Amino acid sequence: MSGWPEFVRDVQTGSTKLPRGLPQVRSGTLVLDDQVDPAGLPGGVLSHVSEPVHYLDLNGAQAHSLSELGGSPELWAGVTKLYASNGALRSLQGLELLCNVRFLYLDHNELPERELLMLSELPRHQLECLDIQGNPGFTDEVMQALMDVPGLLSRTEFLNGVRLRDGRR
C-alpha cells in the first residue's frame, strides 16, 4: 500500500502527476488537451493512434509544429477538421499531410507571416472554414495574398470568424 496517501493527496489537489493513458479516439474524434506532452512518446503522441481520425482537436496543445505530434500520413490524410487554436504553433511543418482538411482553425498561436503564407499550398476548392487571426504574422497583406491564390478560398464559408457566403449549395 506504499504511496497510497500521496495518490489520494494528488487526486484531491488536482495533481497532473497521475498516470494518463494514451489519447482515445471516439467516433473519429481525438481530443488532445494542453496537459499532453506532444513529444512525450517516441515518434510523437499521434504515432500511437491507430484508429482513423476525422476531427482532431489540439486546442491549447503546446506543440511547436504539426510534425512534432507524429502520426502517419494516413492519419493526417483522414483529418477533415483540425482545431489547433490557442496553442504554441510556430511552424506549419506537416501541413502538407492535411490533404483532405475542410475546417482549419489555427487562430491565436505564434505563427509568423512566412508560415501563414504556407496555407497557399493547401489543396484547392475544399476549405469551408479558415481561422488564422490572433497570430503575430496575421496581417492584411497575408490575408490578401491568400485570397489571391486561385481556388484556395472559393468554397470558404467562414474566414476568421466572419461568414463570407451562405453555405447552402
Accessible surface in RSA format (square Angstrom, percent):
REM  Atomic radii and reference values for relative SASA: ProtOr
REM  Chains: A
REM  Algorithm: Lee & Richards
REM  Probe-radius: 1.40
REM  Slices: 20
REM RES _ NUM      All-atoms   Total-Side   Main-Chain    Non-polar    All polar
REM                ABS   REL    ABS   REL    ABS   REL    ABS   REL    ABS   REL
RES MET A   1   190.86  98.8 127.31  84.3  63.55 151.3 119.22 101.4  71.64  94.9
RES SER A   2   123.26 104.2  81.45 108.7  41.81  96.3  57.38 122.2  65.88  92.3
RES GLY A   3    37.13  45.8   0.00   N/A  37.13  45.8  26.85  73.7  10.28  23.0
RES TRP A   4   139.68  56.1 134.81  65.3   4.87  11.4 118.36  63.1  21.32  34.6
RES PRO A   5    85.38  62.2  77.83  70.9   7.56  27.5  81.02  66.9   4.37  27.1
RES GLU A   6    83.97  48.2  83.84  63.4   0.13   0.3  39.73  76.8  44.24  36.1
RES PHE A   7   103.75  51.9  99.49  61.6   4.26  11.1 103.23  62.6   0.52   1.5
RES VAL A   8    44.29  29.1  43.35  39.2   0.94   2.3  44.29  38.5   0.00   0.0
RES ARG A   9   121.29  50.9 119.78  61.1   1.51   3.6  58.86  80.4  62.43  37.8
RES ASP A  10    16.32  11.4  16.32  16.2   0.00   0.0   0.00   0.0  16.32  16.3
RES VAL A  11    76.10  50.1  62.11  56.2  13.99  33.7  62.44  54.3  13.66  37.1
RES GLN A  12   140.98  78.8 102.53  74.9  38.45  91.5  39.40  83.9 101.58  77.0
RES THR A  13    98.75  70.2  62.87  63.7  35.89  85.5  64.93  87.2  33.82  51.1
RES GLY A  14    56.43  69.6   0.00   N/A  56.43  69.6  35.40  97.1  21.03  47.1
RES SER A  15    26.73  22.6   9.71  13.0  17.02  39.2  17.68  37.6   9.05  12.7
RES THR A  16    92.71  65.9  68.47  69.4  24.24  57.8  44.80  60.2  47.91  72.4
RES LYS A  17   150.75  73.5 118.81  72.9  31.94  76.0  87.97  79.2  62.78  66.9
RES LEU A  18    55.08  30.7  49.56  35.5   5.52  13.9  50.30  35.3   4.78  12.9
RES PRO A  19   123.50  90.0  92.49  84.3  31.01 112.7 103.77  85.7  19.73 122.6
RES ARG A  20   139.10  58.4  99.58  50.8  39.51  94.1  55.97  76.5  83.12  50.4
RES GLY A  21    70.17  86.5   0.00   N/A  70.17  86.5  39.60 108.7  30.58  68.5
RES LEU A  22    83.14  46.3  72.03  51.5  11.11  27.9  72.79  51.1  10.36  27.9
RES PRO A  23    30.41  22.2  10.92  10.0  19.50  70.9  22.97  19.0   7.44  46.3
RES GLN A  24   106.48  59.5  90.53  66.2  15.95  38.0  29.18  62.1  77.30  58.6
RES VAL A  25    17.85  11.7   4.59   4.2  13.26  32.0   4.59   4.0  13.26  36.0
RES ARG A  26   162.76  68.3 156.12  79.6   6.64  15.8  72.14  98.6  90.62  54.9
RES SER A  27   112.83  95.3  73.22  97.7  39.61  91.2  54.46 116.0  58.37  81.8
RES GLY A  28    15.47  19.1   0.00   N/A  15.47  19.1   9.21  25.3   6.26  14.0
RES THR A  29    37.62  26.8  35.10  35.6   2.52   6.0  21.74  29.2  15.88  24.0
RES LEU A  30     0.32   0.2   0.32   0.2   0.00   0.0   0.32   0.2   0.00   0.0
RES VAL A  31    87.38  57.5  68.05  61.6  19.33  46.6  68.05  59.1  19.33  52.4
RES LEU A  32     2.44   1.4   1.30   0.9   1.14   2.9   1.72   1.2   0.72   1.9
RES ASP A  33    54.00  37.8  50.55  50.3   3.45   8.2  28.79  67.8  25.21  25.1
RES ASP A  34    78.36  54.9  63.77  63.5  14.58  34.5   9.56  22.5  68.80  68.6
RES GLN A  35    95.27  53.3  69.31  50.7  25.96  61.8  20.75  44.2  74.51  56.5
RES VAL A  36    32.52  21.4  24.89  22.5   7.63  18.4  29.23  25.4   3.29   8.9
RES ASP A  37    90.45  63.4  77.79  77.4  12.66  29.9  35.98  84.7  54.47  54.3
RES PRO A  38     9.09   6.6   8.56   7.8   0.53   1.9   9.09   7.5   0.00   0.0
RES ALA A  39    63.70  58.6  43.19  66.6  20.51  46.7  43.44  61.2  20.26  53.7
RES GLY A  40    44.82  55.3   0.00   N/A  44.82  55.3  16.90  46.4  27.93  62.5
RES LEU A  41    58.60  32.6  55.64  39.8   2.95   7.4  56.77  39.9   1.83   4.9
RES PRO A  42   113.14  82.5  94.88  86.5  18.26  66.4 107.96  89.1   5.18  32.2
RES GLY A  43    57.87  71.4   0.00   N/A  57.87  71.4  38.59 105.9  19.29  43.2
RES GLY A  44     5.03   6.2   0.00   N/A   5.03   6.2   1.27   3.5   3.76   8.4
RES VAL A  45     3.60   2.4   3.58   3.2   0.02   0.1   3.58   3.1   0.02   0.1
RES LEU A  46     0.64   0.4   0.00   0.0   0.64   1.6   0.00   0.0   0.64   1.7
RES SER A  47    57.76  48.8  26.23  35.0  31.53  72.6  21.06  44.8  36.70  51.4
RES HIS A  48    77.01  42.1  51.62  35.9  25.40  65.0  40.63  41.9  36.38  42.3
RES VAL A  49    20.28  13.3   3.13   2.8  17.15  41.3   6.82   5.9  13.46  36.5
RES SER A  50   115.57  97.7  75.68 101.0  39.89  91.9  53.77 114.5  61.80  86.6
RES GLU A  51    90.19  51.8  86.60  65.5   3.59   8.5  28.88  55.9  61.31  50.1
RES PRO A  52   115.98  84.5 104.12  94.9  11.85  43.1 113.36  93.6   2.62  16.3
RES VAL A  53     2.11   1.4   0.00   0.0   2.11   5.1   0.80   0.7   1.31   3.6
RES HIS A  54    88.65  48.4  87.78  61.0   0.87   2.2  67.65  69.7  20.99  24.4
RES TYR A  55    51.83  24.2  51.83  29.5   0.00   0.0  32.86  24.7  18.97  23.4
RES LEU A  56     0.01   0.0   0.01   0.0   0.00   0.0   0.01   0.0   0.00   0.0
RES ASP A  57    20.42  14.3  20.42  20.3   0.00   0.0   0.00   0.0  20.42  20.4
RES LEU A  58     6.10   3.4   4.04   2.9   2.06   5.2   4.04   2.8   2.06   5.5
RES ASN A  59    59.22  40.8  51.87  50.1   7.35  17.7   5.92  14.2  53.31  51.5
RES GLY A  60    11.44  14.1   0.00   N/A  11.44  14.1  11.35  31.1   0.09   0.2
RES ALA A  61     9.66   8.9   6.70  10.3   2.96   6.7   6.70   9.4   2.96   7.8
RES GLN A  62    91.73  51.3  86.84  63.5   4.90  11.7  42.50  90.5  49.23  37.3
RES ALA A  63     2.48   2.3   2.25   3.5   0.23   0.5   2.25   3.2   0.23   0.6
RES HIS A  64    68.10  37.2  67.87  47.2   0.23   0.6  43.48  44.8  24.62  28.6
RES SER A  65    11.98  10.1  11.98  16.0   0.00   0.0   5.34  11.4   6.64   9.3
RES LEU A  66     0.94   0.5   0.80   0.6   0.14   0.3   0.94   0.7   0.00   0.0
RES SER A  67    49.97  42.2  29.64  39.6  20.33  46.8  29.76  63.4  20.21  28.3
RES GLU A  68    56.37  32.4  39.96  30.2  16.41  39.1  30.48  59.0  25.89  21.1
RES LEU A  69     1.28   0.7   1.28   0.9   0.00   0.0   1.28   0.9   0.00   0.0
RES GLY A  70    14.71  18.1   0.00   N/A  14.71  18.1  13.57  37.2   1.14   2.6
RES GLY A  71    18.65  23.0   0.00   N/A  18.65  23.0   1.68   4.6  16.96  38.0
RES SER A  72    49.78  42.1  40.28  53.8   9.50  21.9  36.89  78.6  12.89  18.1
RES PRO A  73    79.54  58.0  77.23  70.4   2.31   8.4  78.04  64.4   1.50   9.3
RES GLU A  74   131.17  75.3 117.96  89.2  13.21  31.5  69.60 134.6  61.57  50.3
RES LEU A  75    11.24   6.3   4.37   3.1   6.87  17.3  10.60   7.4   0.65   1.7
RES TRP A  76     4.50   1.8   4.50   2.2   0.00   0.0   1.88   1.0   2.62   4.3
RES ALA A  77    27.48  25.3  27.06  41.8   0.42   1.0  27.28  38.4   0.19   0.5
RES GLY A  78    34.03  42.0   0.00   N/A  34.03  42.0  28.76  78.9   5.27  11.8
RES VAL A  79     0.00   0.0   0.00   0.0   0.00   0.0   0.00   0.0   0.00   0.0
RES THR A  80    34.69  24.7  34.69  35.2   0.00   0.0  24.07  32.3  10.62  16.1
RES LYS A  81    69.17  33.7  69.17  42.4   0.00   0.0  19.72  17.7  49.45  52.7
RES LEU A  82     0.00   0.0   0.00   0.0   0.00   0.0   0.00   0.0   0.00   0.0
RES TYR A  83    63.41  29.6  63.41  36.1   0.00   0.0  31.40  23.6  32.01  39.5
RES ALA A  84     3.60   3.3   2.13   3.3   1.47   3.4   2.84   4.0   0.77   2.0
RES SER A  85     0.47   0.4   0.43   0.6   0.04   0.1   0.32   0.7   0.15   0.2
RES ASN A  86    78.49  54.1  62.02  59.9  16.47  39.7  25.99  62.6  52.50  50.7
RES GLY A  87    15.58  19.2   0.00   N/A  15.58  19.2   3.64  10.0  11.94  26.7
RES ALA A  88     5.28   4.9   5.28   8.1   0.00   0.0   5.28   7.4   0.00   0.0
RES LEU A  89     7.15   4.0   7.15   5.1   0.00   0.0   7.15   5.0   0.00   0.0
RES ARG A  90   122.72  51.5 119.22  60.8   3.50   8.3  40.48  55.3  82.23  49.8
RES SER A  91    28.07  23.7  28.07  37.5   0.00   0.0  20.92  44.6   7.14  10.0
RES LEU A  92     0.00   0.0   0.00   0.0   0.00   0.0   0.00   0.0   0.00   0.0
RES GLN A  93   109.20  61.1 105.86  77.4   3.34   7.9  28.48  60.6  80.72  61.2
RES GLY A  94     3.75   4.6   0.00   N/A   3.75   4.6   3.38   9.3   0.37   0.8
RES LEU A  95     5.10   2.8   4.75   3.4   0.35   0.9   4.75   3.3   0.35   0.9
RES GLU A  96   125.69  72.2  93.29  70.6  32.40  77.1  69.30 134.0  56.39  46.0
RES LEU A  97    57.68  32.1  53.62  38.4   4.06  10.2  56.67  39.8   1.01   2.7
RES LEU A  98     0.56   0.3   0.00   0.0   0.56   1.4   0.22   0.2   0.34   0.9
RES CYS A  99    56.42  42.7  50.64  56.5   5.78  13.6  27.39  69.4  29.03  31.3
RES ASN A 100    69.50  47.9  67.07  64.8   2.43   5.9  11.47  27.6  58.03  56.1
RES VAL A 101     0.62   0.4   0.62   0.6   0.00   0.0   0.62   0.5   0.00   0.0
RES ARG A 102    88.93  37.3  88.93  45.3   0.00   0.0  21.26  29.1  67.67  41.0
RES PHE A 103    51.97  26.0  51.97  32.2   0.00   0.0  51.97  31.5   0.00   0.0
RES LEU A 104     0.04   0.0   0.04   0.0   0.00   0.0   0.04   0.0   0.00   0.0
RES TYR A 105    47.44  22.1  47.44  27.0   0.00   0.0  25.04  18.8  22.40  27.6
RES LEU A 106     0.28   0.2   0.28   0.2   0.00   0.0   0.28   0.2   0.00   0.0
RES ASP A 107    17.58  12.3  17.58  17.5   0.00   0.0   0.00   0.0  17.58  17.5
RES HIS A 108    91.84  50.2  82.80  57.6   9.04  23.1  58.97  60.8  32.87  38.2
RES ASN A 109     9.31   6.4   0.31   0.3   9.00  21.7   0.30   0.7   9.01   8.7
RES GLU A 110    74.35  42.7  66.98  50.7   7.37  17.6  28.76  55.6  45.60  37.2
RES LEU A 111     0.00   0.0   0.00   0.0   0.00   0.0   0.00   0.0   0.00   0.0
RES PRO A 112    33.09  24.1  31.69  28.9   1.39   5.1  33.09  27.3   0.00   0.0
RES GLU A 113    78.73  45.2  76.57  57.9   2.16   5.1  19.56  37.8  59.18  48.3
RES ARG A 114   165.29  69.4 154.23  78.6  11.06  26.3  70.77  96.7  94.52  57.3
RES GLU A 115    19.35  11.1  19.35  14.6   0.00   0.0   0.00   0.0  19.35  15.8
RES LEU A 116     0.00   0.0   0.00   0.0   0.00   0.0   0.00   0.0   0.00   0.0
RES LEU A 117    62.91  35.0  58.98  42.2   3.93   9.9  59.40  41.7   3.51   9.4
RES MET A 118    50.81  26.3  48.88  32.4   1.93   4.6  38.10  32.4  12.71  16.8
RES LEU A 119     0.06   0.0   0.06   0.0   0.00   0.0   0.06   0.0   0.00   0.0
RES SER A 120    32.05  27.1  30.12  40.2   1.93   4.4  11.28  24.0  20.77  29.1
RES GLU A 121   127.37  73.1  97.24  73.6  30.13  71.7  44.44  86.0  82.94  67.7
RES LEU A 122     4.48   2.5   2.53   1.8   1.95   4.9   3.66   2.6   0.82   2.2
RES PRO A 123    49.23  35.9  37.32  34.0  11.91  43.3  49.15  40.6   0.08   0.5
RES ARG A 124    95.21  40.0  78.67  40.1  16.54  39.4  33.77  46.1  61.44  37.2
RES HIS A 125   107.85  58.9 102.65  71.3   5.20  13.3  69.90  72.0  37.95  44.2
RES GLN A 126    32.32  18.1  32.32  23.6   0.00   0.0   9.84  21.0  22.48  17.0
RES LEU A 127     0.86   0.5   0.72   0.5   0.14   0.4   0.72   0.5   0.14   0.4
RES GLU A 128    24.73  14.2  24.09  18.2   0.65   1.5   1.48   2.9  23.25  19.0
RES CYS A 129     8.51   6.4   8.51   9.5   0.00   0.0   1.62   4.1   6.89   7.4
RES LEU A 130     0.21   0.1   0.07   0.1   0.14   0.3   0.07   0.1   0.14   0.4
RES ASP A 131    14.73  10.3  14.73  14.7   0.00   0.0   0.82   1.9  13.91  13.9
RES ILE A 132     0.00   0.0   0.00   0.0   0.00   0.0   0.00   0.0   0.00   0.0
RES GLN A 133    60.59  33.9  60.59  44.3   0.00   0.0   8.08  17.2  52.52  39.8
RES GLY A 134    41.01  50.6   0.00   N/A  41.01  50.6  21.41  58.8  19.60  43.9
RES ASN A 135     8.92   6.1   0.00   0.0   8.92  21.5   0.97   2.3   7.95   7.7
RES PRO A 136   100.68  73.4  61.98  56.5  38.70 140.7  75.60  62.4  25.09 155.9
RES GLY A 137     4.73   5.8   0.00   N/A   4.73   5.8   4.73  13.0   0.00   0.0
RES PHE A 138    69.55  34.8  52.95  32.8  16.60  43.2  52.95  32.1  16.60  47.5
RES THR A 139    44.68  31.8  37.17  37.7   7.51  17.9  44.59  59.9   0.09   0.1
RES ASP A 140   121.59  85.2 113.27 112.7   8.31  19.7  31.12  73.2  90.47  90.2
RES GLU A 141   122.99  70.6 114.32  86.5   8.67  20.6  63.31 122.5  59.68  48.7
RES VAL A 142     1.15   0.8   0.45   0.4   0.70   1.7   1.12   1.0   0.03   0.1
RES MET A 143    21.41  11.1  21.41  14.2   0.00   0.0  21.41  18.2   0.00   0.0
RES GLN A 144    99.37  55.6  98.26  71.8   1.11   2.6  40.83  86.9  58.54  44.4
RES ALA A 145    41.68  38.3  31.46  48.5  10.22  23.2  37.43  52.7   4.25  11.3
RES LEU A 146     0.59   0.3   0.48   0.3   0.11   0.3   0.48   0.3   0.11   0.3
RES MET A 147   102.77  53.2  76.88  50.9  25.89  61.6  62.42  53.1  40.36  53.5
RES ASP A 148    93.56  65.5  69.24  68.9  24.32  57.5  31.60  74.4  61.96  61.8
RES VAL A 149    24.71  16.3  19.57  17.7   5.15  12.4  21.45  18.6   3.27   8.9
RES PRO A 150   113.16  82.5  97.13  88.5  16.03  58.3 109.08  90.1   4.08  25.4
RES GLY A 151    18.02  22.2   0.00   N/A  18.02  22.2   4.44  12.2  13.59  30.4
RES LEU A 152     0.34   0.2   0.08   0.1   0.26   0.7   0.08   0.1   0.26   0.7
RES LEU A 153    18.67  10.4  12.04   8.6   6.62  16.7  13.10   9.2   5.57  15.0
RES SER A 154    58.88  49.8  31.86  42.5  27.02  62.2  40.24  85.7  18.64  26.1
RES ARG A 155    84.13  35.3  80.58  41.1   3.55   8.5  34.85  47.6  49.28  29.9
RES THR A 156     0.00   0.0   0.00   0.0   0.00   0.0   0.00   0.0   0.00   0.0
RES GLU A 157    25.86  14.8  25.86  19.6   0.00   0.0   1.52   2.9  24.34  19.9
RES PHE A 158    72.36  36.2  72.36  44.8   0.00   0.0  72.36  43.9   0.00   0.0
RES LEU A 159    12.84   7.2  10.03   7.2   2.81   7.1  10.03   7.0   2.81   7.6
RES ASN A 160    20.22  13.9  14.38  13.9   5.84  14.1   9.12  22.0  11.10  10.7
RES GLY A 161    59.62  73.5   0.00   N/A  59.62  73.5  28.94  79.4  30.68  68.7
RES VAL A 162    95.37  62.8  92.34  83.6   3.03   7.3  95.37  82.9   0.00   0.0
RES ARG A 163   131.22  55.1 107.97  55.0  23.25  55.4  47.70  65.2  83.52  50.6
RES LEU A 164    74.10  41.3  39.97  28.6  34.12  85.8  43.37  30.5  30.72  82.7
RES ARG A 165   107.15  45.0  96.76  49.3  10.39  24.7  52.71  72.0  54.44  33.0
RES ASP A 166    72.25  50.6  54.63  54.4  17.62  41.7  35.23  82.9  37.02  36.9
RES GLY A 167    16.52  20.4   0.00   N/A  16.52  20.4   9.36  25.7   7.16  16.0
RES ARG A 168   197.33  82.9 172.41  87.9  24.92  59.3  85.66 117.1 111.68  67.7
RES ARG A 169   186.37  78.2 105.54  53.8  80.82 192.4 108.17 147.8  78.20  47.4
END  Absolute sums over single chains surface
CHAIN  1 A     9191.3       7251.2       1940.1       5167.6       4023.7
END  Absolute sums over all chains
TOTAL          9191.3       7251.2       1940.1       5167.6       4023.7
